[in-house]
Amino acid sequence: MLRRFYTWLSFAGEPDIRVAQYGELKRQIPLLYALLILNASAVSYTHFAYAPGWLTLGVAGLLITVSCWRLLIWAFAPPVVAIDATVARRTLRRTTILAAPLCVAFVSWSLALYQYGGPLEQAHVALFIAVTVIGCIFCLISVPQAALLVTVTVMSPYLVYNFFHGNAVFTAMALNIALVTGVMIRVLLNSFAGFATLIRSQVSLAAEQAEAERLSSENARLALTDVLTGLPNRRHFFAQLDSVLRSRKMTGERFAVGVLDLDRFKPVNDTYGHVFGDRLLAAVGARLASRATDACEVARLGGDEFGILILDDIDRAREIGQRICDLLTEPFDIEGQRIVLGCSGGVATFPDAGSSVHQLFDRSDYALYHVKSLGPGVCALFSAEHETLIRSERAIEAAMHTADFDTELHVQFQPIFCTETMAVLGVEALGRWTSPTLGAIKPDQFIMAAERLGFMHAITASLFRNALACFARMPEHIGLSFNLSARDIVSTDTIDLLIEIIERGDIDPKRITFELTETALMRDFEAAVASIKRLRALGIRIALDDFGSGYSSLSYLHRLPLDKVKVDRSFIADMDEASGRNIISAILGLCQTLGLDCIIEGVETDGQLQQLRDIGYRMAQGYLFARPMGLEAFLKSFDRGWAADFRPMSPGKPKLQIVA
């Protein structure tokens, strides 16, 4: 019984009812606070001539101010369509809990005024309590938990006070008020039962409508042709794959499954719009259809992903896939615009790569995923090397499911130097994971696994706390750079948590820089921009990492509120060529024009550093200066001073000198 009462009191019931309660409470509770403000003002006025000023003005003013504050909070609270059941429950519980001290404050103030003035003033206090309680019950009709708490909190001390200090008339009035409010609570509970039944009916009706819509959509999806491209659709592709697989299992003949993915479709779609993107996909479909035969079927799987079934000439399956990729590399002419896309692919053969639809498709998709990570425009055949990588990734995923991130994750720091003075300007925090079962795991491996499994939020939070704890021991004049993944920057929950960690710490947000890659921004550009603006509002700086490695970095420089740019290390390798130096110089000039700090990564030789100084770079990072290191090693090197290893450049001799 007590457990059921606690469950009811804590709003642990049906989610839809909690949301509906929130909606009703948002409409009614401003009226409740308006009632409290008016009644308190009236009582203060009638007792002003009799009671001390600290009661009629001081305490009353404080209570009225709190009520005004709560009224404004509710007036601007999110509408019911903008919240979920979790937020609704949290709000309802917070409101109910807050009701208790507020009621205690009001009833204590009222009873303190009882001793001042004559019978009329005392009667006014009794009327204030009665009207306020009844008004609160009416305003809280959709939240009986709060109404019950208010009634008990107010009527209990009021009855006790009148039994011991009031005369017979006021005692009788108190009993009468208590009985009336008790009956009203009973009526309120009956009313709420009807309210809950109505909400359940609405939810049931909505579910039935949703089911009807789902069945309608399913019927539409049963069509075998993709409307946009004219190619067979996903349903047809997998039905055909299943049919071919069953047939070839009986005959023992081989066949191949391929997955194709357009390389640069999303930037084009974002730049020119969805209508243009649809026309481009239609053109892609037409080009693929021209190569489709009985022995090579092509289908659109969804978005910019296509599937192929190769039924003959299986030994040349990869070449067939590559020819299709090359076909899609040729320019498209859409609405007078010349568009160059490109395509990557993955192919898996039966029975070498698997003996089920799931295995064959997943392995072809994995071959595609792996080849795109190495470089676009290639079609890869699933191989034993891929199988080894899959097993390795599965082992990492299994270890991640049981990992204690707070103890297994740690941070290393790589300094960022001023190329002129060799002073440390900041450090980049680099996450490291040492699994008790697998040992040290490469960052790119566990980050990709975390994004697939949904652990990125927990990993980012743990690493950031670790980084800030270490950073607190570093000199106050240097900054901290921390990398955010593609999922981090578009996750409201992750951004909320990062802001909370920063606000609860002692680190000045202006010393913190979050680094983002172009890939992270391409996931959901609008959401990323919203998160960036929230972070910059705290004084946090934003850097675009790996600049120049993507397809549209110049566009992001123009459209994003950035503070810094980190030039990708790949440009360092071309510095010996005039064209490479010109590109690096152009990037620096562009950043200076836009007012952005420019940091170049991957400096490994004194010759590279000398050329960068000549070009004008003032901030650099790389193995020439320091490799990533733990906190103690960094502090030891910092205290000793990097001048023990390097000397700053003299004006007349721009060459790095290494001290033996």
N, C-alpha and C positions, 0 to 999 in steps of 0.2 A: 504493500500500500504506500509506504513512504517512498519507495523507489519510483512508483508511478507518479506520485505527486511531484517528486523532484524532476522527473523527466518532463512533466507538464510545465513546471515552473521555469525550467531552463530552455524552453522552446525547442525541445529535441524531437518534435513531431514531424509532420509531413512538410517537405520543402515548399510546396505550392501554397500551403496555408500560411507559412511564415512570410512569404513574399506578399500575400494578400493582406496580412496583418500590418506589414510595414506600410503598404499603400494607404490603408485606412488611417493608420496612426499619423502618417504625414499630413493627411487632410485635417485631422481633428486636434492634434496636440498643440498647434499654434493658438487655437481657441482656448485650450486649457491654460496656457501661460498668460494669455490676455485676461482670462478670468482671475487668475492669481494676482496679476498686477493691479487690476481695478479694485478687487476686494481688499487687498493689502493697503492700497492708497486710501480707501474709504475708512478703514479702521484706524489708520494713522491719523487721519484728519479729525475723527471724533475724539481721539484720546490725546491730541496734541496739547490741550490745555491742562491735562491731568497727569500724564506720564512724563518721565524724563525724556529729554531730547535724544539721548543715545538710543532709546527704544523706538520712539516715533519717527525719528529721522535717520539715525545711524543704522540700526539693525534693519528697519523697514527698507531703507534705501539700498542696503546690500542685497536683501532678498529680491527686491524689485529689479535690481541690476542683473542678478543671476537669471531671473525669469526672462528679462529682455534678451539676454545673451542666448539662452536656450531657444527662445522664440525665433531669433534670427537664424540660428543653426538649422532648425527644422524648416524654416521658410526657404532656405537655400539648399536643403538636402537633395541628393540625387533623386530624380523621379523613379517610380517603381520599375519602369522599363529598362533602367540603366543598371540595375543591381541583380545579383543572384541570391539564392537561398542562404548561402554562407554569410554574405554581407547583411542580409535581412535579419538573420538570427543574431549576429553580433550586435547589430543596432538595437534590436528589441531587448536583448539581455542588458546591454549597457543602459538603455533608458529605464528599464525596470529597476536595476540596481541603483541608479542615480535617484530614482523616486524616493527611496527610503530616507537618505540623509536630508533631502529637500523637504520631505514631509515632517521629519523630526524638527528641522529648523523652523518651519512655519508654525507648527503646533506649539513648540516651546515659546516662540515669540508671542503667540496669541495668549497662552496661559500666563506669561509674564505680565501682560497688560490687564489681566483679570482683576488684579488688586487695586487698580487705579480707576478713579471715577465712581459714579453711582450705579444704581441698578440698570439704568438705560445703557450705559457704556458696557456693563457686563453682558447685558442681553445682546448688544451689538457683536461682542466677541463670540457668543454662542451662535448667533446667526451667521457670522463669518465662517465659523467652523462647519456648520451644517451645510450652508450653501456651497462652500468650497468642496467639501467631500462629495456632495451629490453631483456638482458640476464635473468634478474629476471622473466620477464613475461614468457619467454620460460621455465625456470626451474619450474615455479609455474603453469604450464598449467593445472595440475589436481586439483589445488586449486585456483579457480578464486577469491574467497574472499580475499585471501592473495595477489594475483596479483593486484587486484583493489586497495587494501589498499596501497601497495607499490607505485603504479603509482601515486595515488592522493597525497600521503605523499611527494614524491620526486618532482613531476612536479609542484605542487602548489607554494612552495617557490622558485623554480627555475624560473618560469615565473614571479613572483612578483619581484624578484631581478633584472631580466633583463629589465623589464619595467621601473624600477626606476633608475637603475645604469648602465645598459649595453648600448652599442651603437646599431645602427640600425641593423648591421649584426648579432650580438649575440642575439638581440631580435627576429629577423627573424628565427635564428636557433632554439631558444627556442620554438617558435610557431610551427615550423616544427616538432620538436621532440615530442611536445605535441600531434599534430595531428596524427603522426605515431603511438605513443603509444596508443592513443584512438582507432585507427583502429585495432591495435593488440589486445586490450582488447575485442573488438567486435568479432574478429575472435576466440579469446580464449573462449569466452562464447559459441559461436556456437560449437566449438570443444568439450567443456565440456558437452554440451547437448547430443552430440553423444556418449561421454564416459559414461554418466549416462544411456543412452538407452542400451548400450552394457552390462553394469553391471546388469541392470534389466533383460535383456534377459538371462544372465548367471544364475542369481538367480532363474528365472522362470524355466529354464531348470533343474537346480539342484533340485528344488522342485518337478518337475515332476519325475525325476529319484528317488528321495527319496520316493515319493508316490508309484512308481512301486516296489521299494525294500520292502516298508512296506507291500504292498499287497502280495508280494511273501512270506515274513516272516509270514504273517497272514495265508496264505494258508498252510505253513509248520506247523504252530502251531495248525492247525485244527485237526491234527492227535490225536488220543485219547490215545496214549501210550507214556509214558516218555522213551526216547531212552536209557538213562543211566541205569535206575533201572528196566525197564520192567513193572513198575506199571502204573496204570492209571494216567494221568497227571492232572494238575490243571483245565483245561477246562472241562475234563470229570467229575472231582469231583464236580464242581459247577453245571454242568448240571444235574448230578444225584441228588445232594442235592435239586435243584429246583424241579425236578420231584417227588422226595419222599415227599417233603413238600406239593406240591399241592395234591398228593394222600392222605396223612395222614390228611390234613385239611378236606377232604371229609369224611374219615372214623373215624376221631377222635383218631386214634392210635398214640401212642407216639413213638419217636425215638430220637437218640442222635447224636450230632456232636462233634468230637474231633479234637484237633490240637496237634501234637507231635513235639518236637524240641530237636535235639541232644544236649547234654550238653557240650561236649568238642571237638566238631568237628573242630572248627576254629583253635585252637592251633595245632591240629594234621595236618590240611591242611597246615598251615603256616610252620610247621616243616618239613614235608615230601614232600610237593609239591602238585600241583593240580592233577597230574596224579594219585598219590597215593590216594588222597582224592576222586577222582572219583571212584576208585576201592573199596574204603571203602563204599561209598554210594551205589554202586552196591551190595555189600555184605549185607548192611542194607536192601536194597530193597528185596533181596532174602529172608532174614529172615522174613520180614514183610509179603511177599507174602505167606509164608508157614502158616501163621496164618489167612490169608484172607479167608472168607467164604461168602456165599450169604447173611448171616445176619450181617456180619462185613466186609465192604469194606474198603480197604486201598489205598491211592493215594499219590503221591509225589506232593507237592504244589510248591516246588522250593527250591533251596539251600539245607539246612539240615532240612527242615520243611515238615511234612507229615500230611495228613488228614485222619480221619476215620469216617465212617458212621455206627452206630450201630442200627440195625433195630429190633432186638428182645432182650428180657431179659433186658429191659431198667432200671429196678431197680438195676441192677448190672453193669451199664454202667461205673461207676468209677473204679470198680474192673477189668473190662475188659481192660480199658485203663491202669491201673496199671500193669496188667500182660504183656501188650505189652511193657511198659517202662522197666519192669524187664527183659524181653526178650532181649532188646537192651543193657542192662547193662553187659550181658555175653561177655567175650572177643572175639575179632575178630582176625583171623590170616591172615594178608595181607602181601604177599611177605616176609614171614619169620618173620614179626614184629607182636608182640602181642599187640593189641590195645584195651584199655578199654575206652568206650565212656560214656554210660549212656544216659538217656532220661527223659524229663519232659513232662507232658501233661496237657491239660485242656479239660473238657467235659461240654457241655451244652445240655439240653434236651428240646424237644418240647412237649407241649407248655409252660412249666414252665419258660424257659429262654427267649422265644421270639417266634414270629410267622412269621418271615421273614428270608430269607437266610442271609441278612446282620446282623440282630440281633443275630441269632444263631451262626454264625461264629465269630462275634466280641466278643460275650460273652465267647465262648470257648477259644478264643485267649486271652481274658482278664484273665480268670482263669489260663491259662498257664503262662502268664506274671507275675501274682501275686505270683504263687507258686514258680517260678524260683527266684523271689526276696527274698523268705524266705529260699530256699534251694533246690538244684537240686535233680532229681531222683524220684519225686512224681507226681502223676496224681491227679488233683483237680477237683471237680464238682462245676460248677458255682452255687453260693448260694445267699441268701438275703444279706449276708455280702458283697459280691462282688458288688451287685447292689448299696448298700450304698456307697461303695468306688468309684464307677463310678460316682455317682451323686456328691460326694464331689470333685472329679477331674474335673468334668464339671464345677462346681461352681468356682473352682480355675482358670480354663482356661478362663471362662467368665470374671472373675475379672482381669486376666492378659491382656486381650485384651484392657481394658480401663485404665490400671494402668499407673500412672506417676512414673516411676521407680526412677527418680532422687529425688523425695520427699518421696516415700513410702519405698524405700530400705535404709537400714543402716547397719553398720558394728559393730560387737563386737570383742573383742580381748581376746584371752586366752594366757597367758604368757608361755614361754618355759624356764625352769629353769636349772641351773647347780646343779647337785645333791650334789656336794661337798660344794659349798659356798652359795647355795640358791640365787645366783645372777640371775637376769633376763637376758637371752641371746637373747631373741627375742619374738615376738608375732605372733600368727596365726590369720589372719583376717577371721572372719566367717560371711557370709552374712545372713541377716535377712530381712524378708518382712512382713510389717504390712499393710494389705489391709484395706481401709476405710469401706468396706462392710463385709469382712470376719474376720477381726482382724488378729492376728498373725498367720502365716502359717509356718508349719515345713519346714526347709530348703530342706530336701529330696523331699518333695512334690512339692514345687514350682520349684526346679531345674529340676525334671523329666518333669513337665508340660512345662517348658521353652524349654527343648530340643525337646519335641514333637511338639511344636508350632513354633519353630524357633526364640524364643526371647532370646536365650542364649547369643548372641552377645551383645545385648543392656544391658542385666542384668550384664554380666561380666564387660563391660566398666563402667557402673554406679558404681558398687561395688568397682572396682579398683580405680576409681577416688576418691571415698569416703575414701577408705583405705589409699591412699597416702596423702590425705589432713589431715587425722588424724595422720598419721605416722610422718608427718612433725613436729608435736608438741612433739614427743617423743624423748628421749635421743638419741644422735647420735651413741652410741656404740652398740645399739641393732638392730636386724634384723627384717624384715617383711616377713612372709610366707603367700602366697595367693594361693587358690585352683583354678585350671583350670578344667573345665568339659571335657567330652569326645569330645564334639563338638568344644570346644575352641581350643584344641591343634592341631586339624587337619584343622582348618579354617585359611586360609591365611589372610583374612580380619581382623579377631580378633587379630591375632598375630601382623599384621601391626599396628592396633590401639593401642594395649598395648605398643608396642615399641614407637609409637608416643607420647603417654601419658607420658612415662618415660623420653623420650628425652626432652620434653617440661617442665618437672618438675625439681625440685632442689634436688631430692633424688638420692644418688649414687646408680646405678644399682647393685653394689656389695652387697648392704644391702638387696636386694630383693631375695626371694626364691619362685619359683612357684612349687606347689605340684601337682603331677599327680597320678592317680590311674592306676592299671593294666588294668581295664576296658577301660579307656580312650585310652591306648596304643593299645589295641586289635582292636579298631575300624579301624584304618588305620596306621599300624606300620611305614611305610616309610614316610608318611606325618608327623606323630608325631616326628620322628627323625629329619626331616628337620626343623621343628619348634623349637625343642629343641636346635639345633645347632645355629639357628639365635639368640635365647635368650641368650645362653651362650656366644656368640660372644660379647655381650654387658657387660659381667661380671655377668649376672644374674645366680643364682644357681638353680639347679633342684633337687627336692626331689621326691622319689618314695613313695607315701603314702599307708597306709594299707598293708604294706609288709607282705606276708605270708598268705593273705586271698584268693589268686587266685591259678591258676594251674601251672603257669610258671614263677613265679617271679624270680627264679634263672637265667632263660634264659635272662630276661630283665636286671638283674644286669650285666650280661656279655656283652650284646649287646648295652646298652644305655650309653650315656655320662651323668652320674649322679654325683651329689655331696653329696647327703644325702639319708638316708633311714629312714622312720618312721615305726616302728614296730607296727603292728595292735594290738589294745587293747585286742583282744580276747586271746592273749597269757598270759596276766596278770592273767586271771582267773585260769590258770593251774599252777601257780607258787608254790602252796603248794605241788605239786607232783614233784618227782625227774625228771620225763620225761619232764615236762613243763619247769623246770629250765634249763635242758640240752639243750632244743630247743632254749630258749632265749640266753643262753651262746653261742650256735653255731652260731646264727644270728649275735651276736656282733663280734665274731671271724671272720666271713666271711666278715663283713663290714670293720673291721680293716685290713684284708688282702688286700681288694680292695681299701683301702685308702678312705673310705666313712664315713662321720659323721653318727652316729646312734642315733636316738631319739626314745624313747619308750613312747607310749601313754597309757592313761587310768589308771594312778596311782591314787589310791583312799585311800590307808591306809598307815600308817607309817611302818607297817610290810613289805608291798610290796616295799616301798622305801629302807628300810634297806637291803632287799635281792638284789635289783637291784644294790645298791652300792657295796655290796659284790661281785657280779658278775663282776662289772666293768663299768656299765653304768654311763655316766657323764652328759647326757642330758635327761630330762623327762618332761612330760606334763600330767596334769590330775586334777581332782577335788580336790585332796588332797592339791594342791598348790593354785589353783584359778579356779573359773568357768569363762566362757566367760563374759565379762563386757564391758560397754561403755567406750568411751575415757576418760571422766572426772573421772569415777571411777578408771580407770587404772592409770591415772596420780596422783590421790590422793593417791592410794595405793603405787605407785612407790615413790612419794615424802616422804611418811611416812616410806617407806622401809618395805619389806616383813619380815625383821628381827623382826618386831614387832609381827609377827605371828609364825615365825620359827627361829630356830637357826641353823647355819651350823653344820655339823657333826664334832665332835672333833676326832682327830686321834685315841684316845684310847677307844672311846665309840661311835660306829657307830649306833646311834639311833636318829631318829627325835624327837625333843623336842618341844612340843606345849606350847607356853606361854599363860597363862590365861589372 
